[in-house]
């Protein structure tokens, strides 16, 4: 689900220019500017936490800003003010042309931003036709303007939802980077252990107790682990660049996690499935969207036109399907939090056992009962157990973050994806 969301939203973001100047996210010292000028490949690393990333995306996301500016331009007062008293029809025609050009620049018709433009262009075309057909009727013209206001409100809701989706995606990427850094620490420990093994194997090779093939196998394993570290570094930098792009920073910026706050026990205790589900449904953008479709279908319903009745029933069915999809998705997210809690508890138990085993190894090593290599292996086991607890805590943080977003109405559902 996250990969699909990332690919769709990043593609939409790439089609617009960043609205923040290069220095808006923080002034770069003169020395750093000279260094970057000398090295065009140099990047600026920004350490950010979950809240900072969310605030940066919601305020600086180019995609959300484009949608909000478009909604503002659709306001009847803005249209009349910008056109200096020219007709609303002319203003609408100009807006349709500009939005069509922006839609074409967005590229792939499957991208979320492209579809948003396409939907709003259709709304504007309907309003334009209404204005053209009712030019002699002040009442009908007023109705058309009210419909235009409604369309602008819909686009503002869309912009807020897109900003939320982008912020959620950026936070997920930030957590992913932290997870990859944990993997790096684990691999580095494996390399250190392998180096110790290789040192012993060199002695064994010199006295003929192991073959050269075995020694080559150890070296190949180490080379593979070293390449894995390089791959993880590249992945972290790519993800950091993606976060910077979502925040509206310049192309030379990479965002890396600072300290990711863990979930408080009080937050977990306050989880209530029924109450939180009701909050999620009340805030759900997809449910609001389907309810809005039903309202529009009911507005044009005519009992003498069977097709309008079918449209109302279809919209009502779509609303019911989306409500069920939201309930299903929320239940999955809720259960993921509970599963993550159980996994953390298991990891903490394993850490406690590893701690006991290591203390036993300390005593055995001090008495000469085990070798230094065996003692170091027990030490590695304990460190890996501690790292497993940190990773389990991060997974719980990620699961709860998704849960918190779901309560705010930001989540993906099967029904919404199918449309």
C-alpha positions in Angstrom: 0.0 0.0 0.0 2.8 2.4 0.9 4.8 1.7 -2.2 1.7 2.4 -4.4 1.0 5.6 -2.6 4.6 6.8 -2.8 4.8 6.1 -6.6 1.5 7.9 -7.3 2.2 10.9 -5.2 5.8 11.4 -6.1 4.9 11.3 -9.8 2.4 14.1 -9.2 4.8 16.1 -7.2 7.5 16.0 -9.9 5.3 17.8 -12.4 5.4 21.1 -10.5 8.3 23.4 -9.6 9.1 23.8 -5.9 7.4 26.9 -4.5 10.0 27.5 -1.8 13.3 29.3 -2.7 16.5 27.4 -2.1 17.1 29.3 1.2 13.6 29.2 2.5 14.2 26.0 4.5 17.2 27.5 6.3 20.0 29.8 5.4 23.2 28.1 4.3 26.5 29.5 5.7 28.8 31.3 3.2 31.5 28.6 3.7 29.0 25.9 2.9 27.8 27.8 -0.2 31.4 28.0 -1.4 31.9 24.3 -0.8 28.7 23.4 -2.7 29.7 25.7 -5.6 33.0 23.9 -5.8 31.4 20.5 -5.6 28.1 20.4 -7.5 27.4 16.9 -6.2 27.4 18.0 -2.6 24.1 17.7 -0.7 22.7 19.4 2.4 21.6 17.0 5.0 18.7 18.1 7.2 17.9 16.2 10.4 14.2 16.1 11.0 11.7 14.3 13.2 8.2 13.2 12.5 6.4 16.4 13.5 8.9 18.6 11.6 8.5 16.5 8.4 4.7 16.7 8.7 4.7 20.5 9.2 7.2 21.0 6.3 5.1 18.9 3.9 1.7 20.4 4.8 3.2 23.9 4.4 5.6 23.5 1.6 4.3 20.6 -0.6 4.3 21.9 -4.2 1.4 19.6 -5.1 -0.9 20.8 -2.3 0.0 24.4 -2.9 -0.9 24.1 -6.6 -4.3 22.6 -5.6 -4.9 25.4 -3.1 -4.0 28.1 -5.5 -6.3 26.6 -8.1 -9.2 26.5 -5.6 -8.5 30.1 -4.7 -8.6 31.1 -8.4 -12.0 29.4 -8.7 -13.6 31.6 -6.1 -16.1 33.9 -7.8 -14.8 37.0 -6.0 -11.2 36.2 -7.1 -12.4 35.6 -10.7 -14.2 38.9 -11.0 -11.4 40.8 -9.2 -8.7 39.2 -11.4 -10.6 39.9 -14.6 -11.4 43.5 -13.9 -15.1 43.1 -14.4 -15.0 40.8 -17.5 -17.6 38.1 -17.7 -17.5 35.0 -15.5 -17.7 32.9 -18.7 -14.5 34.4 -20.1 -12.7 33.9 -16.7 -13.9 30.3 -16.6 -12.7 29.7 -20.1 -9.2 31.0 -19.3 -9.1 28.9 -16.1 -10.0 25.8 -18.0 -7.3 26.5 -20.5 -4.6 27.0 -17.8 -5.7 23.9 -15.9 -5.7 21.9 -19.1 -2.1 23.0 -19.8 -1.1 22.1 -16.2 -2.8 18.7 -16.5 -1.0 17.9 -19.8 2.3 18.8 -18.1 1.6 16.4 -15.3 2.2 13.5 -17.7 0.8 10.1 -16.7 -3.0 10.0 -16.8 -2.9 7.5 -13.9 -1.3 10.0 -11.5 -3.4 11.4 -8.7 -2.7 15.0 -9.7 -3.6 14.4 -13.3 -6.9 12.9 -12.3 -7.6 15.8 -9.9 -7.1 18.3 -12.7 -9.2 16.2 -15.0 -12.1 16.1 -12.6 -12.0 19.8 -11.8 -11.9 20.7 -15.5 -15.1 18.7 -16.0 -16.7 20.7 -13.2 -15.6 24.0 -14.7 -16.8 23.0 -18.2 -20.3 22.3 -16.7 -20.3 25.6 -15.0 -19.2 27.3 -18.2 -22.0 25.7 -20.2 -24.5 26.7 -17.5 -23.3 30.4 -17.7 -23.4 30.4 -21.5 -26.9 28.9 -21.6 -28.3 31.2 -18.9 -26.6 34.5 -19.7 -30.0 36.2 -19.7 -31.1 34.9 -16.4 -29.6 36.5 -13.3 -31.0 33.8 -11.0 -29.5 31.0 -13.1 -26.2 32.9 -13.2 -26.2 33.1 -9.4 -26.9 29.4 -9.2 -23.9 28.8 -11.5 -21.7 30.9 -9.2 -22.8 29.0 -6.2 -21.9 25.8 -8.0 -18.5 27.2 -8.7 -18.1 28.0 -5.0 -19.0 24.4 -4.3 -16.4 23.2 -6.8 -13.8 25.4 -5.2 -14.6 24.0 -1.7 -14.3 20.5 -3.1 -10.9 21.3 -4.4 -9.8 22.7 -1.1 -10.9 19.5 0.6 -8.9 17.6 -2.1 -5.9 19.8 -1.4 -6.1 19.1 2.4 -6.4 15.4 1.7 -3.4 15.4 -0.7 -1.3 17.3 1.9 -2.2 14.7 4.5 -1.4 11.8 2.2 1.9 13.4 1.3 2.8 14.1 4.9 1.9 10.5 5.9 4.1 9.2 3.0 7.0 11.4 4.1 6.7 10.2 7.7 6.7 6.6 6.4 9.8 7.2 4.4 11.5 8.7 7.4 10.7 5.6 9.5 11.9 3.4 6.6 15.3 5.3 6.6 15.6 4.6 10.4 14.8 1.0 9.8 17.5 0.8 7.1 20.0 2.4 9.5 19.2 -0.4 12.0 19.8 -2.9 9.3 23.2 -1.2 8.7 24.1 -1.5 12.3 23.2 -5.2 12.2 25.3 -5.8 9.1 28.3 -3.9 10.6 28.1 -6.1 13.6 28.1 -9.2 11.3 31.1 -7.8 9.4 33.0 -7.3 12.7 32.1 -10.9 13.8 33.2 -12.2 10.4 36.5 -10.3 10.7 37.2 -12.1 14.0 36.4 -15.4 12.3 38.7 -14.6 9.4 41.5 -13.8 11.8 41.2 -17.2 13.4 40.8 -18.9 10.0 44.1 -17.4 8.8 45.9 -19.2 11.6 44.0 -22.4 10.8 44.9 -22.0 7.2 48.6 -21.6 8.0 48.6 -24.9 10.0 46.5 -26.6 7.4 43.3 -27.3 9.4 41.1 -25.5 6.8 41.3 -25.2 3.1 41.8 -22.1 0.9 38.3 -22.6 -0.4 36.9 -22.1 3.1 39.0 -19.0 3.5 37.7 -17.7 0.2 34.2 -18.3 1.3 34.7 -16.1 4.4 36.1 -13.3 2.3 33.2 -13.6 -0.2 30.7 -13.4 2.6 32.5 -10.2 3.9 32.5 -8.6 0.4 28.8 -9.3 0.0 28.0 -7.7 3.4 30.2 -4.7 2.5 28.2 -4.3 -0.8 25.0 -4.5 1.2 26.1 -1.6 3.3 26.8 0.5 0.2 23.4 -0.4 -1.2 21.7 0.6 2.1 23.6 4.0 2.0 22.3 4.6 -1.5 18.7 3.6 -0.5 18.8 6.0 2.5 20.0 8.9 0.4 17.3 8.3 -2.3 14.6 8.1 0.3 16.0 11.2 2.0 15.8 13.0 -1.4 12.2 11.9 -1.8 11.3 13.3 1.6 13.0 16.6 0.7 11.0 16.8 -2.5 7.8 16.2 -0.7 8.7 19.0 1.7 9.3 21.4 -1.2 13.1 21.7 -0.5 15.6 22.1 -3.3 17.1 19.2 -5.2 20.4 19.4 -3.2 18.7 18.6 0.1 18.5 15.2 1.8 16.3 14.7 4.8 17.5 12.2 7.5 15.8 11.2 10.7 16.8 12.9 13.9 15.2 11.3 16.9 12.0 9.5 16.2 9.8 9.7 19.3 8.4 6.3 20.5 4.8 5.7 21.2 3.7 6.5 24.7 2.0 3.8 26.7 -0.8 6.2 27.5 -1.5 6.6 23.8 -1.8 2.8 23.4 -4.1 2.5 26.5 -6.4 5.2 25.1 -7.0 3.3 21.9 -10.8 2.5 21.6 -11.8 0.7 18.4 -15.4 1.8 18.3 -14.8 5.5 19.3 -11.7 5.8 17.0 -13.5 4.1 14.1 -16.4 6.6 14.4 -13.8 9.5 14.4 -12.1 8.0 11.3 -15.4 7.7 9.4 -16.4 11.2 10.3 -13.0 12.6 9.1 -12.7 10.2 6.1 -12.1 12.2 2.8 -13.1 9.2 0.7 -16.5 8.9 2.6 -17.1 12.6 2.3 -16.3 12.4 -1.4 -18.8 9.6 -2.0 -21.4 11.4 0.1 -20.8 14.5 -2.0 -21.4 12.4 -5.2 -24.7 11.2 -3.7 -25.7 14.8 -2.9 -25.0 15.9 -6.5 -26.9 13.0 -7.9 -29.9 13.8 -5.6 -29.8 17.4 -6.7 -30.5 16.5 -10.3 -32.9 13.7 -9.6 -36.1 13.7 -11.6 -38.7 11.0 -11.1 -39.6 11.3 -14.8 -36.1 10.5 -15.9 -35.2 6.9 -14.9 -31.5 7.5 -15.5 -31.3 10.0 -12.7 -32.8 7.5 -10.3 -30.2 5.0 -11.3 -27.5 7.6 -10.7 -28.8 8.2 -7.1 -28.9 4.5 -6.4 -25.4 4.0 -7.8 -24.0 6.8 -5.7 -25.8 5.4 -2.6 -24.2 2.0 -3.2 -20.8 3.5 -3.7 -21.1 5.4 -0.4 -22.1 2.2 1.4 -19.2 0.3 -0.2 -16.7 3.0 0.8 -18.0 3.1 4.4 -17.4 -0.7 4.6 -14.0 -0.3 3.0 -13.0 2.3 5.6 -14.2 0.0 8.4 -12.2 -2.9 6.9 -9.0 -0.9 6.5 -9.3 0.6 10.0 -9.8 -2.8 11.5 -6.6 -4.0 9.7 -4.6 -0.9 11.0 -6.0 -1.4 14.5 -4.9 -5.1 14.5 -1.5 -4.2 13.2 -0.9 -2.0 16.2 -1.9 -4.8 18.5 0.4 -7.3 16.6 3.3 -4.8 16.9 2.7 -4.5 20.6 2.9 -8.3 20.9 6.1 -8.4 18.7 7.7 -5.8 21.0 6.9 -7.7 24.1 8.4 -10.9 22.5 11.6 -8.9 21.6 11.9 -7.6 25.1 11.6 -11.1 26.5 14.3 -12.3 24.1 16.5 -9.4 25.2 16.1 -10.3 28.8 17.2 -13.9 28.1 20.1 -12.7 26.0 21.2 -10.6 28.9 21.1 -13.6 31.3 23.1 -15.7 28.7 25.7 -13.0 28.3 26.2 -12.7 32.1 26.7 -16.5 32.1 29.3 -16.2 29.3 31.1 -13.4 31.3 31.5 -15.8 34.2 32.6 -18.7 32.0 35.1 -16.5 30.1 36.6 -15.1 33.3 37.2 -18.7 34.5 38.6 -19.8 31.2 35.8 -22.1 30.4 35.1 -20.6 26.9 37.2 -18.8 24.3 37.4 -15.1 23.7 35.6 -15.7 20.3 32.7 -17.5 22.0 32.5 -14.7 24.5 32.4 -12.1 21.7 29.7 -14.1 20.0 27.5 -14.0 23.2 28.1 -10.3 23.3 27.0 -9.9 19.7 23.9 -12.0 20.5 23.0 -9.5 23.2 23.6 -6.5 21.0 21.4 -8.0 18.3 18.7 -8.7 20.8 18.8 -5.0 21.9 18.7 -3.9 18.3 15.7 -6.2 17.7 13.9 -4.4 20.5 14.6 -1.0 18.9 13.4 -2.3 15.6 10.2 -3.6 17.2 9.7 -0.2 18.9 10.1 1.5 15.5 7.6 -0.9 13.9 5.1 -0.1 16.7 5.7 3.6 16.2 5.0 3.2 12.4 1.8 1.2 13.1 0.5 3.7 15.6 1.3 6.6 13.2 -0.8 4.9 10.5 -3.5 4.5 13.1 -3.4 8.1 14.1 -3.6 9.2 10.5 -6.5 6.9 10.0 -8.4 8.6 12.8 -7.8 11.9 11.0 -9.4 10.4 7.9 -6.2 9.8 5.9 -6.1 6.2 4.8 -6.2 4.1 1.6 -9.1 1.7 1.0 -9.8 -1.0 -1.6 -13.0 0.7 -2.7 -11.2 4.0 -3.3 -8.4 2.4 -5.2 -10.9 0.6 -7.4 -12.5 3.7 -8.6 
